[in-house]
C-alpha cells in the first residue's frame, strides 16, 4: 500500500501511519540547532483562526526547541480549537539549507494513547526544508517520498532503512542522513507549501 502524500498539515498523523518520511534518528546535531523568534506564531491554511482545517501554534521554550501544538476546530464549539498533537520543533542548518525537525513530545506519547499502544510507538523524527519565515507565512517543503522510495529500492545500501506494509522508515545515523540529504538536495524535496500566519 502506498502511503498518502504528506502535506504540511498532516505531519503528526504521518509520523505514525506514513506519508511523511519518519526517521528513528534526528536529522540534526546539537551544533546545527539555532533559534529564530520569527517562527513563533500561529499558522494554518488561508482561513480565519478557528476555521482552518489544522492550526500550528509555535511557542518559545527554555530548551533548544520550540513547542509546537497542532490543533483542529472543535466540532461542538465553533471558533474553538482542540489540540491533537504536541511536538518538539527544532530549526537547524543542513549545509546552506534551513530545516525543521519535528518529534512528538513524551506527553503526547504517554497521554495521547492507551498504555498498550504506547509500548509500540517510537518518537520518530520528520524533516522539512524551510524556504521562508516572514510576517505573512511559513513556507516549507516535505521530502519527496516517491523519489526517495524509488531511489532506495534501486540503491538499497545508500541509506539504512526498513519497510512495513504502509511506510518507509529511515534507520541510519544522523551523519549519514545529513550526507544523503545534502548529496541529493536538488532532487529530494517536494514543491514548497505555504502555511499562512494567522496572528498578524
PADREN-863367 format. One line per field, with one value per atom (N, C-alpha, C, O, CB): atom name; x, y, z; residue in one letter. Coordinates in steps of 0.02 Angstrom, whole numbers, plus 50000, padded with zeros to 5 digits. Atoms other than C-alpha are relative to their C-alpha. Glycine has a CB too. Layout:
! residues N
atom: (CA;...) $
east: (X;...) $
north: (Y;...) $
up: (Z;...) $
res: (A;...) $
This chain:
! residues 200
atom: (N;CA;C;O;CB;N;CA;C;O;CB;N;CA;C;O;CB;N;CA;C;O;CB;N;CA;C;O;CB;N;CA;C;O;CB;N;CA;C;O;CB;N;CA;C;O;CB;N;CA;C;O;CB;N;CA;C;O;CB;N;CA;C;O;CB;N;CA;C;O;CB;N;CA;C;O;CB;N;CA;C;O;CB;N;CA;C;O;CB;N;CA;C;O;CB;N;CA;C;O;CB;N;CA;C;O;CB;N;CA;C;O;CB;N;CA;C;O;CB;N;CA;C;O;CB;N;CA;C;O;CB;N;CA;C;O;CB;N;CA;C;O;CB;N;CA;C;O;CB;N;CA;C;O;CB;N;CA;C;O;CB;N;CA;C;O;CB;N;CA;C;O;CB;N;CA;C;O;CB;N;CA;C;O;CB;N;CA;C;O;CB;N;CA;C;O;CB;N;CA;C;O;CB;N;CA;C;O;CB;N;CA;C;O;CB;N;CA;C;O;CB;N;CA;C;O;CB;N;CA;C;O;CB;N;CA;C;O;CB;N;CA;C;O;CB;N;CA;C;O;CB;N;CA;C;O;CB;N;CA;C;O;CB;N;CA;C;O;CB;N;CA;C;O;CB;N;CA;C;O;CB;N;CA;C;O;CB;N;CA;C;O;CB;N;CA;C;O;CB;N;CA;C;O;CB;N;CA;C;O;CB;N;CA;C;O;CB;N;CA;C;O;CB;N;CA;C;O;CB;N;CA;C;O;CB;N;CA;C;O;CB;N;CA;C;O;CB;N;CA;C;O;CB;N;CA;C;O;CB;N;CA;C;O;CB;N;CA;C;O;CB;N;CA;C;O;CB;N;CA;C;O;CB;N;CA;C;O;CB;N;CA;C;O;CB;N;CA;C;O;CB;N;CA;C;O;CB;N;CA;C;O;CB;N;CA;C;O;CB;N;CA;C;O;CB;N;CA;C;O;CB;N;CA;C;O;CB;N;CA;C;O;CB;N;CA;C;O;CB;N;CA;C;O;CB;N;CA;C;O;CB;N;CA;C;O;CB;N;CA;C;O;CB;N;CA;C;O;CB;N;CA;C;O;CB;N;CA;C;O;CB;N;CA;C;O;CB;N;CA;C;O;CB;N;CA;C;O;CB;N;CA;C;O;CB;N;CA;C;O;CB;N;CA;C;O;CB;N;CA;C;O;CB;N;CA;C;O;CB;N;CA;C;O;CB;N;CA;C;O;CB;N;CA;C;O;CB;N;CA;C;O;CB;N;CA;C;O;CB;N;CA;C;O;CB;N;CA;C;O;CB;N;CA;C;O;CB;N;CA;C;O;CB;N;CA;C;O;CB;N;CA;C;O;CB;N;CA;C;O;CB;N;CA;C;O;CB;N;CA;C;O;CB;N;CA;C;O;CB;N;CA;C;O;CB;N;CA;C;O;CB;N;CA;C;O;CB;N;CA;C;O;CB;N;CA;C;O;CB;N;CA;C;O;CB;N;CA;C;O;CB;N;CA;C;O;CB;N;CA;C;O;CB;N;CA;C;O;CB;N;CA;C;O;CB;N;CA;C;O;CB;N;CA;C;O;CB;N;CA;C;O;CB;N;CA;C;O;CB;N;CA;C;O;CB;N;CA;C;O;CB;N;CA;C;O;CB;N;CA;C;O;CB;N;CA;C;O;CB;N;CA;C;O;CB;N;CA;C;O;CB;N;CA;C;O;CB;N;CA;C;O;CB;N;CA;C;O;CB;N;CA;C;O;CB;N;CA;C;O;CB;N;CA;C;O;CB;N;CA;C;O;CB;N;CA;C;O;CB;N;CA;C;O;CB;N;CA;C;O;CB;N;CA;C;O;CB;N;CA;C;O;CB;N;CA;C;O;CB;N;CA;C;O;CB;N;CA;C;O;CB;N;CA;C;O;CB;N;CA;C;O;CB;N;CA;C;O;CB;N;CA;C;O;CB;N;CA;C;O;CB;N;CA;C;O;CB;N;CA;C;O;CB;N;CA;C;O;CB;N;CA;C;O;CB;N;CA;C;O;CB;N;CA;C;O;CB;N;CA;C;O;CB;N;CA;C;O;CB;N;CA;C;O;CB;N;CA;C;O;CB;N;CA;C;O;CB;N;CA;C;O;CB;N;CA;C;O;CB;N;CA;C;O;CB;N;CA;C;O;CB;N;CA;C;O;CB;N;CA;C;O;CB;N;CA;C;O;CB;N;CA;C;O;CB;N;CA;C;O;CB;N;CA;C;O;CB;N;CA;C;O;CB;N;CA;C;O;CB;N;CA;C;O;CB;N;CA;C;O;CB;N;CA;C;O;CB;N;CA;C;O;CB;N;CA;C;O;CB;N;CA;C;O;CB;N;CA;C;O;CB;N;CA;C;O;CB;N;CA;C;O;CB;N;CA;C;O;CB;N;CA;C;O;CB;N;CA;C;O;CB;N;CA;C;O;CB;N;CA;C;O;CB;N;CA;C;O;CB;N;CA;C;O;CB;N;CA;C;O;CB;N;CA;C;O;CB;N;CA;C;O;CB;N;CA;C;O;CB;N;CA;C;O;CB;N;CA;C;O;CB;N;CA;C;O;CB;N;CA;C;O;CB;N;CA;C;O;CB;N;CA;C;O;CB;N;CA;C;O;CB;N;CA;C;O;CB;N;CA;C;O;CB;N;CA;C;O;CB) $
east: (50042;50000;50044;50090;49952;49961;50069;49975;49915;49996;50021;50068;49967;49982;50058;50030;49961;50054;50099;49943;49952;50059;49997;49944;49988;49997;50118;49996;50042;50065;50005;50057;50029;50044;49927;49975;50118;49951;49971;50012;50050;49956;49983;49931;49937;50013;49971;50059;50063;49984;49937;50138;49990;50023;50047;50008;50077;49974;50003;49952;50027;49971;50051;50058;49936;49952;50107;50057;50087;50028;49947;50232;49982;50027;50011;50021;50128;49972;49979;49949;50033;50035;50029;50002;49927;49966;50151;49980;49932;49986;50013;50157;50057;50086;49935;49935;50297;50052;50036;49998;49945;50465;50030;50074;50054;49974;50498;50069;50088;49953;49933;50673;50005;49979;50053;49988;50725;50050;50048;50024;49949;50871;49984;49951;50070;50011;50866;50039;50088;50019;49966;50916;50053;50086;49950;49956;51021;50048;50037;49958;49958;51165;49989;49960;50076;50009;51170;50030;50004;50031;49967;51287;49962;49975;50070;50038;51165;49940;49915;49977;50064;51018;50009;50059;49974;50001;50976;49927;49881;50033;50067;50827;49989;50035;49988;50022;50733;49931;49882;49998;50063;50598;49945;49887;50012;50052;50508;49955;49899;50031;50041;50446;49941;49889;50042;50053;50341;49937;49939;50022;50062;50160;49950;49961;50013;50056;50000;49993;49988;49933;50002;49989;49944;49926;50068;50051;49857;49990;50030;49934;50016;49778;49968;49962;49953;50023;49703;49928;49884;50006;50065;49555;50010;50065;49962;49992;49522;50017;49999;49936;49983;49592;49935;49887;50040;50060;49468;49960;49916;49957;50034;49410;50048;50026;49965;49950;49572;49993;49975;50071;50005;49575;50047;50029;50016;49953;49728;50042;50061;50045;49962;49821;50063;50061;49957;49937;50003;50017;50016;50058;49985;50050;50070;50081;49947;49931;50236;50009;49993;50050;49988;50283;50073;50103;49952;49931;50454;50006;49956;50028;49987;50533;50070;50108;49994;49933;50687;50051;50110;49997;49955;50759;50023;50014;49964;49975;50838;49947;49963;50061;50054;50669;49943;49938;49975;50063;50505;49946;49949;49980;50058;50345;49950;49932;49967;50049;50225;49938;49940;50031;50066;50041;49964;49962;49958;50040;49936;49927;49911;50023;50070;49751;49952;49969;49988;50054;49590;49938;49932;49984;50061;49420;49960;49952;49957;50045;49309;49933;49904;49989;50062;49157;49940;49894;49989;50059;49036;50007;49962;49984;49989;49112;50032;50093;50045;49973;49131;50046;50032;49943;49951;49282;50051;50100;49965;49954;49368;50045;50027;49961;49952;49520;50010;50005;50067;49983;49562;50070;50082;49947;49931;49746;50001;49978;50047;49997;49778;50072;50082;49962;49930;49968;50046;50035;50020;49950;50116;50069;50085;49993;49936;50289;50056;50045;49996;49940;50466;50022;50032;50056;49982;50514;50068;50076;49945;49932;50698;50019;50017;50050;49969;50765;50074;50106;49991;49929;50935;50026;49988;50012;49968;51059;50025;50056;50058;49976;51093;50037;50006;49942;49964;51232;49975;49974;49992;50026;51162;49925;49896;50017;50072;50983;49977;50011;49973;50033;50870;49947;49907;49969;50048;50770;49965;49987;50036;50039;50643;49992;49968;49931;50008;50645;49944;49945;50067;50057;50483;50002;50014;49933;50003;50469;49944;49938;50069;50054;50318;50028;50080;49956;49979;50332;49984;49943;49966;50015;50335;49929;49897;50051;50069;50171;49950;49902;49984;50045;50089;50001;49948;50019;49994;50155;49971;49942;50072;50021;50115;49926;49894;50042;50069;49945;49951;49890;49999;50045;49877;49975;49930;50033;50018;49861;49994;50019;50052;50007;49815;50068;50112;49949;49935;49957;50023;50083;49996;49979;49954;50028;50077;49941;49974;49977;50067;50112;49951;49938;50114;50061;50114;49997;49943;50225;50026;50084;49982;49979;50231;50019;50045;49945;49984;50255;50072;50097;49952;49933;50426;49996;49964;50051;50001;50454;50046;50103;50021;49961;50513;50008;49974;49969;49986;50580;49976;49982;50075;50012;50518;50034;50042;49923;49962;50609;49961;49927;50068;50027;50550;50057;50099;49939;49956;50651;49963;49908;50025;50032;50611;50026;50085;50013;49981;50611;49997;50039;49955;50009;50549;49955;49905;49970;50042;50480;49993;50043;50029;50009;50404;49934;49903;50001;50061;50256;49936;49881;50000;50058;50142;49990;49933;50007;50008;50178;50064;50117;49982;49946;50288;49999;49951;49993;49997;50344;50051;50109;50019;49958;50415;49987;49937;49988;50008;50442;50009;50048;50052;49989;50424;50045;50050;49932;49962;50539;49955;49897;50036;50036;50485;50000;50048;50032;50003;50429;50009;50046;49933;49997;50409;50072;50095;49954;49931;50585;50045;50084;50027;49958;50666;49984;50029;49991;50021;50566;50029;50056;49923;49973;50618;50076;50106;49979;49927;50799;50025;50074;50025;49978;50813;49984;50018;49968;50012;50734;50055;50076;49932;49948;50866;50070;50117;49995;49934;51009;49992;49997;50030;50020;50970;50053;50037;49984;49947;51139;50017;50061;50063;49983;51138;49977;50004;49969;50025;51042;49964;49921;49953;50033;50990;49926;49909;50034;50072;50802;49965;49996;49972;50040;50663;49930;49912;49996;50066;50490;49949;49964;49998;50056;50323;49947;49962;49973;50051;50159;49981;49960;49939;50027;50121;50053;50037;49952;49954;50282;50072;50090;49989;49928;50467;50025;50004;50031;49973;50564;50076;50109;49978;49927;50741;50029;50004;50019;49970;50854;50075;50108;49990;49929;51026;50020;49977;50021;49974;51137;49986;49973;50075;50009;51119;50050;50032;50006;49949;51283;49984;49992;50068;50016;51229;49935;49928;49995;50061;51055;50017;49993;49951;49982;51133;50038;50025;50043;49962;51255;49954;49963;50053;50047;51113;49958;49950;49954;50042;51001;50040;50013;49965;49958;51146;50018;50017;50063;49980;51201;49945;49958;50020;50056;51027;49954;49894;49960;50041;50969;49961;49911;50044;50036;50917;49943;49906;50049;50051;50803;49953;49898;50032;50031;50746;49939;49901;50050;50055;50619;49941;49949;50024;50061;50439;49990;50027;49938;50014;50365;49981;49949;49944;50015;50351;49925;49886;50033;50068;50189;50001;50052;49966;50002;50134;49947;49890;49987;50047;50053;49995;50045;50022;50012;49976;50004;49977;49932;49997;50017;49932;49906;50057;50067;49853;50000;49948;49961;49996;49915;50039;50087;50032;49964;49971;49988;50013;49976) $
north: (49941;50000;50062;50068;50000;49939;50170;50050;50061;50030;49951;50300;50060;50077;50022;49938;50454;50054;50055;50022;49946;50608;50040;50049;50045;49963;50711;50075;50102;49984;49928;50890;50031;49995;50023;49966;51020;49993;50003;50074;50003;50994;49929;49917;50034;50070;50806;49968;49907;49959;50028;50786;49954;49902;50055;50042;50716;49931;49881;50033;50064;50581;49961;49900;50009;50034;50543;49968;49920;50048;50031;50506;49928;49886;50039;50067;50352;49958;49897;50007;50041;50299;50010;49982;50015;49996;50351;50060;50095;49939;49944;50481;50049;50066;50035;49967;50587;49945;49886;50048;50048;50504;49999;50040;50016;50000;50459;49970;49925;49962;50025;50430;49983;50019;50051;50017;50342;50047;50058;49928;49955;50463;50072;50082;49980;49931;50653;50018;49985;50048;49976;50746;50053;50078;50029;49946;50870;49975;49924;50060;50007;50876;50062;50111;49991;49943;50993;50064;50119;49985;49941;51110;50030;50087;49982;49975;51127;50042;50081;49941;49971;51190;50075;50096;49965;49929;51375;50022;49983;50042;49973;51484;50062;50102;50015;49941;51613;50018;49984;49987;49983;51701;50018;50023;50058;49987;51742;49939;49945;50019;50060;51562;50001;49973;49938;49999;51596;50032;50086;50040;49974;51618;49945;49887;50039;50046;51536;49997;50049;50024;50011;51461;49951;49908;49975;50047;51374;50011;50044;50009;49985;51370;50069;50103;49945;49931;51529;50008;50028;50020;49992;51531;50034;50030;49932;49968;51629;49948;49889;50037;50044;51556;49970;50006;50038;50034;51429;49967;49926;50049;50030;51385;49961;49922;50053;50036;51320;49925;49904;50024;50073;51132;49975;49930;49967;50015;51121;50061;50096;49938;49941;51254;49979;49935;50046;50013;51251;50060;50117;49986;49946;51353;49989;49943;50003;50004;51380;50048;50107;50018;49960;51441;49991;49939;49978;50006;51477;49952;49938;50068;50042;51361;50017;50052;49924;49989;51364;49949;49954;49996;50050;51215;50021;50079;49931;49982;51208;49991;49994;49958;50009;51180;50048;50077;49927;49965;51270;49949;49892;50043;50043;51196;50010;50067;50015;49997;51155;49962;49902;49972;50031;51121;49999;50049;50037;50007;51057;49992;49948;49940;49997;51094;49998;50018;50063;50002;51066;50032;50037;49926;49969;51152;49951;49892;50027;50041;51085;49993;50041;50031;50013;51003;50033;50056;49926;49975;51063;50072;50098;49955;49931;51236;50039;50045;50002;49963;51340;50057;50093;50029;49948;51454;49979;50015;50060;50025;51350;49945;49911;49972;50049;51238;49944;49954;50034;50058;51065;49976;49960;49943;50022;51017;49925;49887;50021;50071;50850;49974;49914;49986;50020;50849;50048;50109;49992;49959;50912;49976;49917;49997;50018;50917;50043;50100;50006;49960;50973;50020;49978;49960;49974;51084;50034;50084;50049;49972;51120;50025;49988;49947;49973;51235;49981;49983;50077;50017;51181;50013;50016;49926;49990;51211;49933;49894;50050;50059;51073;50027;50041;49950;49965;51143;50071;50107;49964;49932;51304;50004;50058;50024;50002;51249;50007;49985;49934;49998;51290;49945;49940;50070;50055;51140;50001;50035;49932;50006;51096;49926;49888;50036;50069;50933;49998;50036;49971;50008;50881;49931;49881;50011;50063;50748;50004;50055;49984;49999;50702;50008;49979;49937;49993;50754;49937;49896;50062;50057;50625;50004;49952;49996;49993;50697;49972;49939;50074;50026;50657;49924;49892;50028;50073;50480;49966;49912;49979;50031;50448;50011;49969;50027;49983;50533;49997;49996;50068;49998;50529;49932;49928;50033;50067;50341;49953;49968;49973;50049;50190;49969;49970;49945;50030;50102;49946;49940;49970;50052;49957;50030;50005;49954;49967;50074;50033;50033;50052;49965;50170;49956;49979;50026;50046;50016;49990;49971;49934;50013;50006;50063;50059;49966;49937;50191;50021;50013;50055;49972;50267;50073;50090;49962;49928;50455;50014;50033;50042;49990;50469;50074;50117;49964;49932;50625;50007;49960;50017;49983;50708;50066;50108;50004;49942;50841;50041;50014;49979;49954;50994;50047;50064;50040;49947;51115;50066;50073;49989;49935;51294;50048;50064;50027;49952;51413;50072;50113;49991;49931;51568;50004;49968;50043;49983;51632;50075;50111;49973;49928;51805;50016;49971;50032;49980;51904;49979;49994;50074;50022;51828;49924;49901;50023;50073;51642;49964;49993;49983;50048;51492;49955;49919;49958;50037;51413;49943;49955;50046;50059;51235;49948;49949;49971;50060;51077;49938;49937;50000;50066;50897;49961;49978;49963;50043;50762;49969;49954;49944;50031;50691;49924;49889;50018;50071;50520;49954;49905;49986;50045;50444;49995;49940;50025;50001;50495;49959;49917;50071;50035;50432;49926;49884;50030;50070;50271;49963;49908;49995;50032;50232;49996;49945;50038;50000;50282;49945;49911;50068;50051;50167;49929;49882;50012;50066;50023;49983;49925;49999;50011;50046;50001;49973;50052;49994;50085;49986;50031;50072;50018;49991;50016;50026;49927;49988;50021;50073;50090;49963;49929;50209;50031;50083;50038;49975;50234;49944;49911;50062;50053;50113;50017;50073;49989;49989;50091;49932;49880;50037;50061;49966;50018;50076;49970;49990;49944;49957;49901;49983;50042;49888;50007;50033;50020;50000;49874;50069;50078;49964;49935;50059;50055;50108;50021;49944;50158;49978;49920;50043;50006;50178;50036;50092;50030;49971;50211;50003;49953;49958;49991;50282;49979;49999;50073;50027;50195;50016;49992;49925;49986;50265;50052;50080;50023;49952;50377;50071;50084;49989;49929;50565;50022;50057;50044;49979;50588;49976;50013;49973;50027;50475;50030;50039;49924;49966;50553;50068;50087;50008;49933;50726;49995;50035;50036;50008;50666;49984;50010;49946;50019;50588;50060;50071;49943;49943;50742;50055;50091;50026;49950;50855;49978;50018;50013;50026;50744;50008;50024;49927;49999;50742;50060;50057;49936;49942;50915;50030;50065;50053;49972;50961;49954;49973;50011;50048;50808;49979;49955;49940;50035;50761;50035;50005;49990;49962;50897;50008;50018;50069;49987;50912;50075;50115;49968;49929;51077;50033;50002;50008;49966;51207;50009;50017;50069;49985;51229;50058;50070;49939;49939;51383;49994;49975;50063;49994;51399;50074;50106;49957;49929;51570;50018;49982;50021;49977;51665;50030;50074;50053;49979;51691;50053;50081;49939;49951;51807;50061;50081;49969;49941;51957;50060;50115;50015) $
up: (50000;50000;50000;50041;50061;50004;49951;50051;50056;49929;49950;50091;49968;49910;50042;50023;50073;49996;50037;50046;50003;50016;50065;50094;49940;49937;50165;49985;49955;50038;50005;50166;50063;50111;49989;49941;50288;50058;50116;49985;49947;50384;50021;50052;49976;49981;50408;50036;50040;49938;49974;50496;50060;50064;50018;49940;50663;49981;50001;50049;50021;50584;49960;49968;49958;50043;50458;50039;50015;49950;49959;50597;50016;50025;50064;49978;50638;49943;49945;50053;50051;50480;49931;49883;49998;50065;50340;49960;49976;49961;50043;50204;50004;49952;50018;49990;50276;50008;50005;50062;49998;50297;50070;50084;49947;49931;50480;50005;49967;50044;49986;50546;50073;50116;49978;49930;50705;50033;50093;50006;49974;50723;49979;49928;49975;50020;50721;49937;49920;50057;50060;50564;50016;49971;49951;49978;50665;50054;50085;50026;49941;50787;50043;50021;49981;49954;50937;49971;49982;50068;50028;50843;49941;49922;49978;50058;50697;50020;49980;49958;49979;50800;50014;50043;50063;49985;50809;50011;49998;49943;49989;50853;49957;49947;50074;50036;50751;50027;50013;49922;49967;50850;49951;49971;50048;50050;50688;49990;49965;49933;50006;50693;50048;50033;50012;49950;50848;49970;49942;50064;50028;50797;49986;50004;49937;50016;50735;49925;49891;50035;50072;50560;49982;50021;49974;50025;50457;49926;49893;50037;50069;50286;49997;50048;49970;50009;50215;50023;49984;49926;49969;50334;50067;50095;50007;49934;50495;50054;50048;50020;49944;50657;50029;50039;50054;49975;50724;49945;49958;50037;50056;50549;49955;49912;49959;50040;50475;50012;50067;50017;49993;50442;50054;50092;49933;49947;50553;50014;49967;49983;49979;50651;50036;50079;50045;49966;50703;50043;50019;49949;49953;50857;50027;50067;50058;49977;50887;50060;50055;49943;49940;51062;50022;50009;50058;49976;51139;50058;50092;50020;49942;51267;50025;49991;49983;49972;51379;49974;49990;50076;50028;51286;49930;49911;49996;50066;51113;49946;49886;49983;50048;51030;50015;50069;50001;49990;51005;50015;49992;49937;49987;51072;49943;49927;50069;50055;50931;50020;50035;49935;49990;50960;49933;49898;50055;50060;50817;50021;50061;49956;49977;50834;49941;49885;50042;50050;50739;50031;50092;49977;49973;50755;50042;50024;49944;49960;50894;49964;49940;50071;50037;50818;50032;49997;49995;49965;50951;50025;50057;50058;49979;50983;49944;49941;50064;50056;50826;50022;50070;49958;49984;50830;50052;50064;50024;49949;50965;49971;49923;50061;50024;50942;50050;50110;49985;49959;51007;49981;49923;49992;50013;51023;49989;50032;50057;50016;50939;49994;49986;49936;50005;50932;50034;50032;49928;49966;51032;49977;49982;50078;50030;50954;50027;50050;49925;49992;50986;49930;49886;50038;50066;50838;50003;50039;49974;50000;50805;49931;49882;50024;50061;50672;50000;50052;49996;50003;50611;49929;49881;50020;50064;50472;49973;50008;50006;50035;50346;49939;49887;49980;50053;50238;49996;50047;49932;50009;50165;50011;50007;49931;49994;50196;50073;50119;49971;49935;50343;50001;49955;50015;49995;50402;50068;50114;49988;49939;50535;50015;49973;49994;49978;50633;50051;50100;50031;49954;50719;50032;49999;49964;49964;50853;50052;50086;50035;49950;50960;50071;50087;49996;49931;51142;50039;50018;50033;49958;51280;50027;50037;50058;49975;51344;49950;49968;50015;50051;51178;49999;49997;49931;50003;51177;50062;50058;49990;49938;51360;50015;50046;50057;49981;51373;49942;49953;50030;50057;51196;49978;49935;49943;50022;51180;50060;50114;49949;49947;51282;50016;49973;49981;49983;51376;49951;49939;50069;50047;51253;49936;49909;49984;50059;51105;50014;49972;49974;49983;51196;49992;49971;50071;50002;51202;49929;49920;50030;50069;51011;49963;49907;49963;50034;50970;50013;50069;50021;49994;50939;49979;49930;49956;50015;50941;49941;49950;50062;50060;50762;49983;50011;49942;50023;50677;49928;49888;50006;50069;50518;49985;50029;49984;50020;50420;49949;49906;49971;50050;50324;49979;50020;50029;50022;50219;50006;49978;49928;49990;50271;49947;49945;50072;50052;50124;50025;50007;49939;49979;50211;50062;50067;49943;49943;50376;50001;50007;50069;49996;50374;50034;50063;49930;49965;50440;49964;49987;50011;50039;50308;50002;50002;49929;50008;50303;50019;50027;49927;49991;50339;49939;49927;50067;50063;50175;50007;50023;49941;49990;50181;49947;49912;50069;50042;50081;50042;50089;49942;49970;50136;49953;49894;50012;50046;50067;49947;49960;50040;50055;49900;50013;49995;49930;49980;49963;49940;49945;50034;50057;49790;49974;49956;49944;50025;49736;50047;50024;49992;49951;49896;50001;50003;50070;49999;49895;49940;49948;49999;50060;49716;50003;49986;49936;49996;49747;50046;50031;50025;49953;49897;49976;49996;50068;50031;49801;49951;49946;49965;50050;49666;50030;50002;49946;49969;49786;50075;50117;49988;49932;49945;50052;50111;50003;49951;50027;50009;50049;49978;49995;50006;50065;50086;49942;49936;50168;50036;50006;49990;49963;50304;50010;50026;50068;49996;50308;50008;50000;49938;49999;50334;49975;49972;50072;50028;50263;50037;50058;49924;49979;50330;49946;49892;50071;50053;50236;49977;49919;50025;50017;50239;49992;49966;50052;50001;50251;49997;50012;50060;49999;50230;50062;50076;49935;49938;50391;49994;49979;50063;50003;50393;50067;50120;49982;49938;50520;50005;50050;50003;50002;50477;50053;50087;49931;49951;50584;49977;49918;50010;50017;50590;49947;49900;50063;50048;50497;49929;49881;50021;50067;50353;49973;49913;50003;50022;50347;49971;49918;50059;50024;50330;49933;49888;50052;50062;50196;49941;49886;50008;50053;50096;49978;49918;50025;50018;50104;49967;49925;50062;50033;50056;49929;49883;50041;50066;49911;49948;49890;50005;50047;49834;50013;50001;50005;49980;49890;49942;49953;50031;50058;49712;49976;49931;49943;50021;49697;50056;50043;49971;49944;49870;50028;50067;50054;49970;49909;49953;49893;50021;50038;49851;49992;50020;50035;50011;49793;50066;50108;49948;49937;49931;50011;49964;50002;49980;50026;50049;50082;50032;49959;50122;50054;50040;49956;49945;50293;50017;50033;50061;49990;50318;50074;50116;49971;49930;50478;50018;49984;50010;49980;50571;50054;50070;50023;49945;50709;49978;50011;50063;50026;50605;50045;50031;49927) $
res: (X;X;X;X;X;X;X;X;X;X;X;X;X;X;X;X;X;X;X;X;X;X;X;X;X;X;X;X;X;X;X;X;X;X;X;X;X;X;X;X;X;X;X;X;X;X;X;X;X;X;X;X;X;X;X;X;X;X;X;X;X;X;X;X;X;X;X;X;X;X;X;X;X;X;X;X;X;X;X;X;X;X;X;X;X;X;X;X;X;X;X;X;X;X;X;X;X;X;X;X;X;X;X;X;X;X;X;X;X;X;X;X;X;X;X;X;X;X;X;X;X;X;X;X;X;X;X;X;X;X;X;X;X;X;X;X;X;X;X;X;X;X;X;X;X;X;X;X;X;X;X;X;X;X;X;X;X;X;X;X;X;X;X;X;X;X;X;X;X;X;X;X;X;X;X;X;X;X;X;X;X;X;X;X;X;X;X;X;X;X;X;X;X;X;X;X;X;X;X;X;X;X;X;X;X;X;X;X;X;X;X;X;X;X;X;X;X;X;X;X;X;X;X;X;X;X;X;X;X;X;X;X;X;X;X;X;X;X;X;X;X;X;X;X;X;X;X;X;X;X;X;X;X;X;X;X;X;X;X;X;X;X;X;X;X;X;X;X;X;X;X;X;X;X;X;X;X;X;X;X;X;X;X;X;X;X;X;X;X;X;X;X;X;X;X;X;X;X;X;X;X;X;X;X;X;X;X;X;X;X;X;X;X;X;X;X;X;X;X;X;X;X;X;X;X;X;X;X;X;X;X;X;X;X;X;X;X;X;X;X;X;X;X;X;X;X;X;X;X;X;X;X;X;X;X;X;X;X;X;X;X;X;X;X;X;X;X;X;X;X;X;X;X;X;X;X;X;X;X;X;X;X;X;X;X;X;X;X;X;X;X;X;X;X;X;X;X;X;X;X;X;X;X;X;X;X;X;X;X;X;X;X;X;X;X;X;X;X;X;X;X;X;X;X;X;X;X;X;X;X;X;X;X;X;X;X;X;X;X;X;X;X;X;X;X;X;X;X;X;X;X;X;X;X;X;X;X;X;X;X;X;X;X;X;X;X;X;X;X;X;X;X;X;X;X;X;X;X;X;X;X;X;X;X;X;X;X;X;X;X;X;X;X;X;X;X;X;X;X;X;X;X;X;X;X;X;X;X;X;X;X;X;X;X;X;X;X;X;X;X;X;X;X;X;X;X;X;X;X;X;X;X;X;X;X;X;X;X;X;X;X;X;X;X;X;X;X;X;X;X;X;X;X;X;X;X;X;X;X;X;X;X;X;X;X;X;X;X;X;X;X;X;X;X;X;X;X;X;X;X;X;X;X;X;X;X;X;X;X;X;X;X;X;X;X;X;X;X;X;X;X;X;X;X;X;X;X;X;X;X;X;X;X;X;X;X;X;X;X;X;X;X;X;X;X;X;X;X;X;X;X;X;X;X;X;X;X;X;X;X;X;X;X;X;X;X;X;X;X;X;X;X;X;X;X;X;X;X;X;X;X;X;X;X;X;X;X;X;X;X;X;X;X;X;X;X;X;X;X;X;X;X;X;X;X;X;X;X;X;X;X;X;X;X;X;X;X;X;X;X;X;X;X;X;X;X;X;X;X;X;X;X;X;X;X;X;X;X;X;X;X;X;X;X;X;X;X;X;X;X;X;X;X;X;X;X;X;X;X;X;X;X;X;X;X;X;X;X;X;X;X;X;X;X;X;X;X;X;X;X;X;X;X;X;X;X;X;X;X;X;X;X;X;X;X;X;X;X;X;X;X;X;X;X;X;X;X;X;X;X;X;X;X;X;X;X;X;X;X;X;X;X;X;X;X;X;X;X;X;X;X;X;X;X;X;X;X;X;X;X;X;X;X;X;X;X;X;X;X;X;X;X;X;X;X;X;X;X;X;X;X;X;X;X;X;X;X;X;X;X;X;X;X;X;X;X;X;X;X;X;X;X;X;X;X;X;X;X;X;X;X;X;X;X;X;X;X;X;X;X;X;X;X;X;X;X;X;X;X;X;X;X;X;X;X;X;X;X;X;X;X;X;X;X;X;X;X;X;X;X;X;X;X;X;X;X;X;X;X;X;X;X;X;X;X;X;X;X;X;X;X;X;X;X;X;X;X;X;X;X;X;X;X;X;X;X;X;X;X;X;X;X;X;X;X;X;X;X;X;X;X;X;X;X;X;X;X;X;X;X;X;X;X;X;X;X;X;X;X;X;X;X;X;X;X;X;X;X;X;X;X;X;X;X;X;X;X;X;X;X) $
